[in-house]
């Protein structure tokens, strides 16, 4: 197998693992109802969908601006969740 044929397989594996991580955080959210966990779950599911799209799409490369925008949204969601968890309550 060459690198070009292995890339969709690796993208699929990464997508599946991100989805599992999202399920992991969703389970914590169901027990605690803490917004941090649901934000982490959503972020991982966004990343999972992005990786799945990358693996299935032959014309769009890893460096397409849309991929960076989706990642920016996912990582910004994590940063907002951390900020929300650590801000002083008053």
Secondary structure, 3 states (H helix, E strand, C coil): CCHHHHHHHHHHHHHHHHHHHHHHHHHHHHHHCCHHHHHHHHHHHHHHHHHHHHHHCCCCCCCCHHHHHHHHHHHHHHHHHHHHHHCCCC
